Amino acid sequence: MDAARVTEVGRQPLPETPDLDGAYPRLSDQQIETLAERGERRPTPTGEVLLREGERSDEFLVVLSGKVAIVQGYGEDEQLLRVHGPRRFLGELGLLEGQPSFFTAVVHEPGEILAVPVAQLEAVVQRDQSLGDLILRAYLIRRTQLIGVGAGFRIVGSGYSADCRRLLEFASRNRLPYRWIDLEKDPQAEALLRRFGIAADETPVVIWRGSRVLRNPSTTELAALLGLRTEGATATACDLLVVGAGPAGLAAAVYGASEGLDTAVLDSVATGGQAATSSRIENYLGFPAGISGAELAERAAIQARKFGARISVPTTATMMRRHDGHVTVGFDDGTETTCRVLVLATGARYRKLDVPGIERLEGTSVYYAATLWEALMCRFDDIAVVGGGNSAGQAAVFLSDHVPRVYLLVRHENLGRDMSRYLVDRIERNPRIEVLLHTEVREAVGDTSLEALVVEDNRTGLRRTLGVRALFVFIGAQPHTAWLGDTVALDPHGFVLTGPDAAGSPDDGGPRAPDGHPLALETSVPGVFAVGDVRSGSVKRVASAVGEGAMAVRLVHQHLNGTGGAIGP
């Protein structure tokens, strides 16, 4: 049966997909020899399925001879995506992250493959770091390509449904390949619902592997299906628990796990935090060409897992308490984890505009992130970006590559007041970006999607209407600390106090540093540290967040050396 299906996919010879951007490199003889020391060679007859959509693989596969077709919807509504020939390797980012495959790999021309257990791949790339960089770069690009072509699972639902928007946001923030089938706009929607016997009021639904249907799943259910929730990530006990998987939290996880601490890290939405919503970070040390926030997060998450950190998404912390020298954190599913040391890295969330008409449009045409998904949603329309900081500037530059015109709305009169000079220069040279200074939004017009914005010059009071179809908001952030209650000391704005600022704040009398004062990043609760944007007085930059995450682990060791003790008997 499998061979017949492959024949249907390609009755004639298939040309290899060209390698235009580093996604499909050929390995050298030396690299193949290095991999062969840890793997085995296997013959591949025509029609053999090497990777199957929806199933996890524990092997890194290299095509030695023959050709392999990469197919979506294998055996049903087949779509040929790519063709690999000799000395190319298969897979994409999900292979390194323990996710199921989002496509099927089928032998099109007989030959031979080299199969290396993923568990052995780390030992190989430690010997040849250039090989590791080659594989990771290719996998990151392939994930972006899968997202771009709408491969993977399907979300069927209305853009006006809050649950549908929830699933779309979760998939987008976690960089999962998917295709959205809009009930109102996609002609395939009705036929697809009839095929699976789904009533319109049962949507949104997730369709996976062609036939598996999840009716309005929770984000937790979707994450479990796609391998995002690591089994045992929130075990009953660990040395170091990191709440929040933005740059600061991931840095703490990397350094904690690499230095021998039993480490778990969790996030309520996705790895990367607010940084992952940034289309390109150009002032981060070591990346002269810039790097997207999503790619930086993916690299950091892979690095943390390599050292043994357990990552769980989505997992939401709901409470914290300290007792017997340890800290317990409770989660929204009713479970708890006790740790020797807790690092708070919950970051901050973007503030929302308080203007008439905006709430009903959130998720359909009002956004608080500027990733590829949002760009594709409005690629034929003029759009507006609100904000005067780097996040707004980066969004405007990125979106200008996808839409006809970007209006950048800044309420003060100096674009360079809160924005880096390199971004100001780029915006001023971009013919697709029109900057409107001392301008504020007064009304969002539209019932189900944005039709126009009413804006006002805050000096003259003159109003005008902009015919935009999407609005991107970057106007500052609020700390995510409500779940902490009154357990740690906060500043008047809700950010966590640390170090000398936390000294003298009430605590439970637990052990402190030898001088009795909180350590530099320690909160008012002994053994609880805060890093990144959630910390009062922090510098709101990715580099400083990463530095604080690394520094926190050094202080964690200092704390443990003073208090010692393992969890349990």
TIZA-704154 format. One record per residue (C-alpha): residue in one letter; residue number from 1; x, y, z. Coordinates in pm, whole numbers, plus 50000, padded with zeros to 5 digits. Example, Ala and Ser with C-alpha at 12.3 -4.5 7.8 and 13.67 -1.06 7.14 Angstrom:
2
R resn resi     X     Y     Z
R    A    1 51230 49550 50780
R    S    2 51367 49894 50714
END
This chain:
569
R resn resi     X     Y     Z
R    M    1 50000 50000 50000
R    D    2 50277 50241 50090
R    A    3 50460 50185 49761
R    A    4 50142 50253 49563
R    R    5 50093 50581 49746
R    V    6 50447 50691 49667
R    T    7 50382 50613 49303
R    E    8 50081 50841 49321
R    V    9 50293 51116 49472
R    G   10 50541 51099 49186
R    R   11 50504 50878 48879
R    Q   12 50794 51060 48716
R    P   13 51141 51144 48847
R    L   14 51136 51424 49105
R    P   15 51407 51692 49098
R    E   16 51580 51771 49424
R    T   17 51473 52086 49604
R    P   18 51750 52342 49554
R    D   19 51934 52473 49858
R    L   20 51886 52847 49827
R    D   21 51918 52959 50188
R    G   22 52101 52690 50383
R    A   23 51794 52480 50462
R    Y   24 51909 52178 50257
R    P   25 52288 52157 50275
R    R   26 52489 51854 50170
R    L   27 52715 51696 50429
R    S   28 53083 51646 50354
R    D   29 53243 51303 50343
R    Q   30 53416 51378 50673
R    Q   31 53088 51479 50841
R    I   32 52920 51160 50720
R    E   33 53212 50952 50849
R    T   34 53184 51123 51189
R    L   35 52810 51050 51204
R    A   36 52862 50691 51086
R    E   37 53066 50615 51397
R    R   38 52746 50651 51600
R    G   39 52491 50521 51348
R    E   40 52408 50239 51113
R    R   41 52351 50213 50739
R    R   42 52022 50074 50612
R    P   43 51890 50002 50261
R    T   44 51575 50193 50164
R    P   45 51332 50036 49916
R    T   46 51089 50253 49721
R    G   47 50784 50339 49929
R    E   48 50943 50293 50273
R    V   49 50816 50551 50522
R    L   50 51112 50695 50713
R    L   51 50923 50959 50909
R    R   52 50549 50956 50957
R    E   53 50335 51262 51019
R    G   54 50215 51273 51378
R    E   55 50474 51027 51510
R    R   56 50793 51100 51700
R    S   57 51128 50983 51573
R    D   58 51441 50913 51774
R    E   59 51674 50895 51473
R    F   60 51867 51154 51274
R    L   61 51857 51033 50913
R    V   62 52105 51108 50635
R    V   63 52031 51011 50273
R    L   64 52337 50832 50137
R    S   65 52184 50737 49802
R    G   66 51845 50750 49636
R    K   67 51581 51017 49690
R    V   68 51332 51089 49969
R    A   69 51008 51283 49920
R    I   70 50871 51504 50198
R    V   71 50493 51488 50185
R    Q   72 50208 51649 50376
R    G   73 49879 51458 50407
R    Y   74 50036 51129 50305
R    G   75 49783 50880 50167
R    E   76 49498 51133 50161
R    D   77 49525 51490 50029
R    E   78 49892 51458 49944
R    Q   79 50108 51761 49886
R    L   80 50471 51727 49787
R    L   81 50682 51972 49993
R    R   82 51046 51884 49932
R    V   83 51274 51624 49773
R    H   84 51609 51525 49928
R    G   85 51895 51348 49754
R    P   86 52234 51205 49853
R    R   87 52421 51359 50148
R    R   88 52124 51554 50273
R    F   89 51968 51498 50614
R    L   90 51600 51474 50701
R    G   91 51388 51626 50979
R    E   92 51336 51972 51121
R    L   93 51338 52149 51457
R    G   94 51081 51917 51616
R    L   95 51330 51629 51604
R    L   96 51552 51809 51855
R    E   97 51259 51919 52073
R    G   98 51086 51582 52102
R    Q   99 50786 51684 51891
R    P  100 50606 51458 51645
R    S  101 50683 51502 51276
R    F  102 50471 51753 51087
R    F  103 50522 51568 50756
R    T  104 50590 51222 50615
R    A  105 50924 51126 50457
R    V  106 50884 50855 50190
R    V  107 51154 50688 49981
R    H  108 51096 50791 49619
R    E  109 51404 50627 49467
R    P  110 51567 50327 49638
R    G  111 51901 50374 49804
R    E  112 52059 50380 50148
R    I  113 52032 50593 50463
R    L  114 52247 50650 50770
R    A  115 52046 50641 51093
R    V  116 52199 50802 51404
R    P  117 52009 50791 51736
R    V  118 51921 51145 51842
R    A  119 52063 51061 52184
R    Q  120 52401 51006 52015
R    L  121 52382 51317 51799
R    E  122 52495 51541 52085
R    A  123 52819 51345 52122
R    V  124 52880 51386 51749
R    V  125 52828 51760 51734
R    Q  126 53045 51812 52042
R    R  127 53332 51679 51832
R    D  128 53231 51885 51528
R    Q  129 53067 52210 51632
R    S  130 53040 52328 51271
R    L  131 52821 52024 51201
R    G  132 52598 52114 51494
R    D  133 52564 52472 51368
R    L  134 52484 52344 51019
R    I  135 52209 52114 51144
R    L  136 52055 52370 51380
R    R  137 52051 52646 51118
R    A  138 51889 52416 50862
R    Y  139 51629 52297 51112
R    L  140 51539 52652 51216
R    I  141 51491 52756 50852
R    R  142 51287 52444 50777
R    R  143 51054 52520 51067
R    T  144 51000 52870 50927
R    Q  145 50928 52723 50583
R    L  146 50676 52476 50724
R    I  147 50496 52761 50896
R    G  148 50500 52961 50574
R    V  149 50336 52687 50362
R    G  150 50076 52600 50624
R    A  151 50200 52247 50689
R    G  152 50121 52056 51008
R    F  153 49786 52045 51185
R    R  154 49476 52242 51089
R    I  155 49271 52479 51303
R    V  156 48915 52518 51177
R    G  157 48716 52800 51329
R    S  158 48592 53154 51311
R    G  159 48823 53450 51346
R    Y  160 48556 53604 51569
R    S  161 48570 53313 51815
R    A  162 48769 53375 52134
R    D  163 48861 53006 52156
R    C  164 48980 53003 51797
R    R  165 49193 53310 51860
R    R  166 49334 53140 52171
R    L  167 49447 52838 51968
R    L  168 49587 53053 51689
R    E  169 49787 53263 51933
R    F  170 49920 52957 52112
R    A  171 50029 52793 51786
R    S  172 50188 53115 51662
R    R  173 50372 53195 51986
R    N  174 50512 52841 52001
R    R  175 50619 52848 51635
R    L  176 50410 52543 51546
R    P  177 50338 52465 51180
R    Y  178 49965 52483 51119
R    R  179 49703 52605 50876
R    W  180 49403 52810 50979
R    I  181 49083 52736 50789
R    D  182 48856 53036 50845
R    L  183 48488 52944 50864
R    E  184 48387 53279 50717
R    K  185 48641 53303 50437
R    D  186 48786 52965 50340
R    P  187 48581 52774 50080
R    Q  188 48717 52441 50213
R    A  189 48575 52493 50560
R    E  190 48220 52370 50502
R    A  191 48326 52060 50309
R    L  192 48583 51975 50576
R    L  193 48327 52001 50856
R    R  194 48085 51777 50665
R    R  195 48358 51522 50604
R    F  196 48425 51482 50975
R    G  197 48066 51527 51089
R    I  198 48140 51845 51281
R    A  199 47869 52101 51345
R    A  200 47961 52467 51312
R    D  201 47883 52527 51680
R    E  202 48141 52261 51775
R    T  203 48425 52467 51633
R    P  204 48703 52551 51673
R    V  205 48851 52209 51606
R    V  206 49205 52087 51553
R    I  207 49256 51823 51283
R    W  208 49576 51624 51309
R    R  209 49715 51349 51086
R    G  210 49423 51384 50850
R    S  211 49166 51216 51072
R    R  212 49221 51291 51440
R    V  213 48983 51564 51556
R    L  214 49004 51761 51883
R    R  215 48692 51964 51949
R    N  216 48779 52299 52107
R    P  217 49085 52162 52291
R    S  218 49248 52347 52576
R    T  219 49596 52478 52510
R    T  220 49722 52212 52750
R    E  221 49561 51937 52541
R    L  222 49705 52079 52221
R    A  223 50050 52112 52380
R    A  224 50040 51750 52500
R    L  225 49940 51632 52151
R    L  226 50233 51815 51994
R    G  227 50500 51727 52249
R    L  228 50539 52066 52416
R    R  229 50464 51946 52768
R    T  230 50758 51742 52893
R    E  231 50656 51444 53102
R    G  232 50774 51509 53455
R    A  233 50876 51869 53387
R    T  234 50683 51971 53696
R    A  235 50795 51681 53911
R    T  236 50718 51685 54282
R    A  237 51067 51812 54367
R    C  238 51374 51971 54207
R    D  239 51674 52182 54300
R    L  240 51594 52484 54085
R    L  241 51252 52583 53955
R    V  242 51232 52868 53703
R    V  243 50890 53024 53648
R    G  244 50893 53202 53314
R    A  245 51077 53095 52998
R    G  246 51178 53429 52850
R    P  247 51547 53515 52792
R    A  248 51614 53555 53167
R    G  249 51441 53231 53261
R    L  250 51603 53031 52981
R    A  251 51945 53167 53077
R    A  252 51889 53059 53437
R    A  253 51781 52716 53314
R    V  254 52089 52677 53091
R    Y  255 52334 52778 53363
R    G  256 52153 52591 53639
R    A  257 52128 52264 53447
R    S  258 52482 52290 53309
R    E  259 52615 52330 53664
R    G  260 52448 52016 53792
R    L  261 52125 52145 53943
R    D  262 51810 51942 53883
R    T  263 51632 52215 53688
R    A  264 51275 52263 53566
R    V  265 51143 52565 53377
R    L  266 50783 52642 53285
R    D  267 50583 52908 53109
R    S  268 50212 52974 53075
R    V  269 50228 53049 52700
R    A  270 50553 52978 52518
R    T  271 50931 52986 52546
R    G  272 51085 53320 52464
R    G  273 50852 53553 52652
R    Q  274 50797 53897 52501
R    A  275 51132 53873 52322
R    A  276 50991 53593 52106
R    T  277 50737 53836 51962
R    S  278 51016 54056 51827
R    S  279 51071 54009 51455
R    R  280 51439 54098 51472
R    I  281 51681 54194 51750
R    E  282 51975 54376 51593
R    N  283 52168 54501 51896
R    Y  284 52220 54167 52069
R    L  285 52590 54091 52116
R    G  286 52731 53834 51875
R    F  287 52461 53859 51606
R    P  288 52572 54142 51374
R    A  289 52304 54053 51118
R    G  290 52039 54038 51390
R    I  291 51832 53746 51511
R    S  292 51459 53702 51554
R    G  293 51334 53668 51908
R    A  294 51173 53334 51820
R    E  295 51499 53191 51688
R    L  296 51689 53311 51993
R    A  297 51431 53143 52216
R    E  298 51442 52818 52021
R    R  299 51820 52804 52038
R    A  300 51812 52871 52413
R    A  301 51544 52607 52476
R    I  302 51743 52345 52284
R    Q  303 52053 52442 52481
R    A  304 51869 52411 52813
R    R  305 51732 52068 52720
R    K  306 52080 51958 52614
R    F  307 52201 52011 52971
R    G  308 51903 51825 53114
R    A  309 51658 52104 53203
R    R  310 51292 52004 53177
R    I  311 51069 52254 52999
R    S  312 50691 52252 53024
R    V  313 50459 52474 52815
R    P  314 50188 52570 52891
R    T  315 50205 52541 53268
R    T  316 50071 52827 53477
R    A  317 50191 52899 53831
R    T  318 49908 53007 54060
R    M  319 50062 53033 54407
R    M  320 50387 53025 54604
R    R  321 50466 52950 54968
R    R  322 50782 52889 55167
R    H  323 50812 52630 55443
R    D  324 51083 52419 55606
R    G  325 51353 52600 55413
R    H  326 51206 52514 55072
R    V  327 50964 52678 54830
R    T  328 50646 52521 54694
R    V  329 50477 52642 54376
R    G  330 50124 52539 54281
R    F  331 49995 52512 53925
R    D  332 49663 52556 53751
R    D  333 49616 52180 53714
R    G  334 49623 52132 54092
R    T  335 49975 51990 54111
R    E  336 50263 52131 54312
R    T  337 50642 52131 54293
R    T  338 50878 52186 54585
R    C  339 51221 52327 54510
R    R  340 51529 52431 54700
R    V  341 51548 52759 54509
R    L  342 51296 52947 54294
R    V  343 51377 53196 54018
R    L  344 51096 53431 53918
R    A  345 51127 53524 53550
R    T  346 50763 53587 53465
R    G  347 50840 53909 53280
R    A  348 50580 54162 53180
R    R  349 50287 54174 52941
R    Y  350 50207 54449 52696
R    R  351 49958 54711 52808
R    K  352 49638 54745 52609
R    L  353 49504 55062 52456
R    D  354 49210 55208 52642
R    V  355 49006 55331 52345
R    P  356 48647 55261 52236
R    G  357 48594 54959 52014
R    I  358 48931 54792 52062
R    E  359 48843 54495 52284
R    R  360 48607 54329 52034
R    L  361 48878 54343 51768
R    E  362 49159 54179 51969
R    G  363 49275 53860 51804
R    T  364 49115 53941 51470
R    S  365 49287 54267 51378
R    V  366 49440 54412 51696
R    Y  367 49768 54246 51794
R    Y  368 50031 54269 52067
R    A  369 50303 54083 51876
R    A  370 50455 54112 51529
R    T  371 50559 53767 51410
R    L  372 50532 53603 51069
R    W  373 50181 53482 51150
R    E  374 50046 53831 51217
R    A  375 50226 53963 50910
R    L  376 50062 53702 50687
R    M  377 49720 53784 50832
R    C  378 49736 54142 50704
R    R  379 49981 54126 50414
R    F  380 49752 54303 50163
R    D  381 49641 54588 50391
R    D  382 49774 54912 50534
R    I  383 49838 54878 50908
R    A  384 49921 55095 51211
R    V  385 50178 55042 51487
R    V  386 50138 55229 51817
R    G  387 50441 55293 52035
R    G  388 50768 55483 52052
R    G  389 51010 55221 52186
R    N  390 51229 54957 52028
R    S  391 50952 54696 52017
R    A  392 50733 54929 51812
R    G  393 51023 55026 51587
R    Q  394 51123 54664 51523
R    A  395 50761 54575 51447
R    A  396 50725 54863 51201
R    V  397 51041 54768 51012
R    F  398 50949 54399 50999
R    L  399 50589 54457 50892
R    S  400 50694 54702 50620
R    D  401 50838 54403 50431
R    H  402 50494 54239 50420
R    V  403 50232 54515 50391
R    P  404 50183 54814 50157
R    R  405 50207 55087 50424
R    V  406 50283 55116 50795
R    Y  407 50168 55413 51002
R    L  408 50385 55445 51313
R    L  409 50190 55639 51577
R    V  410 50403 55803 51848
R    R  411 50243 56020 52115
R    H  412 50550 56237 52182
R    E  413 50738 56453 51933
R    N  414 51079 56288 51922
R    L  415 51113 55943 51764
R    G  416 51460 55902 51912
R    R  417 51352 55966 52272
R    D  418 51287 55600 52358
R    M  419 51410 55423 52043
R    S  420 51761 55313 51950
R    R  421 51932 55527 51687
R    Y  422 51979 55241 51440
R    L  423 51602 55182 51435
R    V  424 51525 55553 51395
R    D  425 51759 55572 51095
R    R  426 51606 55264 50936
R    I  427 51251 55391 50985
R    E  428 51330 55735 50845
R    R  429 51479 55577 50530
R    N  430 51190 55336 50477
R    P  431 50941 55466 50216
R    R  432 50669 55228 50339
R    I  433 50669 55369 50693
R    E  434 50495 55697 50769
R    V  435 50569 55835 51116
R    L  436 50294 56036 51284
R    L  437 50441 56212 51588
R    H  438 50236 56351 51881
R    T  439 49952 56128 51762
R    E  440 49718 55909 51970
R    V  441 49442 55662 51884
R    R  442 49094 55780 51982
R    E  443 48868 55513 51830
R    A  444 48884 55177 51655
R    V  445 48617 55150 51385
R    G  446 48470 54812 51286
R    D  447 48227 54554 51419
R    T  448 48411 54225 51365
R    S  449 48740 54343 51216
R    L  450 48922 54673 51206
R    E  451 48808 54904 50925
R    A  452 48972 55231 51029
R    L  453 49139 55419 51313
R    V  454 49047 55764 51434
R    V  455 49365 55937 51552
R    E  456 49425 56278 51703
R    D  457 49714 56521 51708
R    N  458 49755 56574 52084
R    R  459 49890 56927 52032
R    T  460 49626 57070 51799
R    G  461 49333 56836 51867
R    L  462 49296 56777 51492
R    R  463 49152 56433 51413
R    R  464 49189 56221 51100
R    T  465 49081 55873 50994
R    L  466 49336 55615 50879
R    G  467 49207 55337 50654
R    V  468 49402 55057 50819
R    R  469 49293 54695 50864
R    A  470 49523 54596 51150
R    L  471 49663 54759 51461
R    F  472 49979 54655 51646
R    V  473 50018 54786 52002
R    F  474 50351 54825 52185
R    I  475 50297 55080 52462
R    G  476 50487 54942 52758
R    A  477 50426 54648 52984
R    Q  478 50289 54546 53323
R    P  479 50467 54293 53548
R    H  480 50316 53947 53571
R    T  481 50311 53923 53951
R    A  482 49943 53894 54047
R    W  483 49982 53520 54117
R    L  484 50235 53595 54391
R    G  485 49981 53774 54610
R    D  486 50157 53929 54908
R    T  487 50426 53662 54940
R    V  488 50709 53884 54813
R    A  489 50769 54257 54838
R    L  490 50674 54460 54530
R    D  491 50736 54820 54432
R    P  492 50440 55059 54379
R    H  493 50414 54949 54015
R    G  494 50399 54578 54096
R    F  495 50758 54484 54008
R    V  496 50951 54254 54241
R    L  497 51199 54418 54480
R    T  498 51541 54253 54507
R    G  499 51871 54298 54687
R    P  500 51905 54610 54906
R    D  501 51559 54728 54796
R    A  502 51409 54414 54947
R    A  503 51605 54442 55270
R    G  504 51380 54510 55565
R    S  505 51076 54374 55385
R    P  506 50881 54120 55587
R    D  507 50973 53757 55536
R    D  508 50931 53430 55723
R    G  509 51263 53451 55903
R    G  510 51433 53193 55683
R    P  511 51809 53178 55632
R    R  512 51976 53467 55457
R    A  513 52321 53553 55333
R    P  514 52584 53559 55609
R    D  515 52532 53932 55663
R    G  516 52157 53883 55700
R    H  517 52067 54082 55388
R    P  518 51917 53958 55059
R    L  519 52165 53870 54787
R    A  520 52178 54096 54481
R    L  521 51885 53937 54293
R    E  522 51716 53780 54596
R    T  523 51367 53889 54692
R    S  524 51224 53951 55037
R    V  525 51174 53573 55061
R    P  526 51497 53377 55118
R    G  527 51578 53141 54834
R    V  528 51348 53321 54590
R    F  529 51523 53525 54321
R    A  530 51382 53757 54051
R    V  531 51538 53826 53709
R    G  532 51449 54007 53390
R    D  533 51159 54241 53326
R    V  534 50965 54133 53636
R    R  535 51237 54272 53862
R    S  536 51211 54629 53987
R    G  537 51483 54845 53836
R    S  538 51578 54601 53561
R    V  539 51703 54723 53225
R    K  540 51442 54621 52969
R    R  541 51685 54466 52722
R    V  542 51736 54105 52616
R    A  543 52109 54112 52689
R    S  544 52059 54233 53046
R    A  545 51786 53972 53103
R    V  546 52020 53696 52990
R    G  547 52293 53835 53214
R    E  548 52062 53842 53516
R    G  549 51952 53482 53451
R    A  550 52316 53369 53448
R    M  551 52405 53580 53752
R    A  552 52109 53439 53945
R    V  553 52250 53088 53924
R    R  554 52577 53206 54076
R    L  555 52377 53357 54362
R    V  556 52170 53039 54387
R    H  557 52486 52842 54459
R    Q  558 52587 53100 54716
R    H  559 52248 53063 54883
R    L  560 52262 52683 54876
R    N  561 52611 52679 55020
R    G  562 52478 52878 55312
R    T  563 52158 52680 55367
R    G  564 52232 52338 55216
R    G  565 51992 52055 55253
R    A  566 51812 51832 55008
R    I  567 51437 51800 54965
R    G  568 51269 51522 55152
R    P  569 51409 51268 55395
END
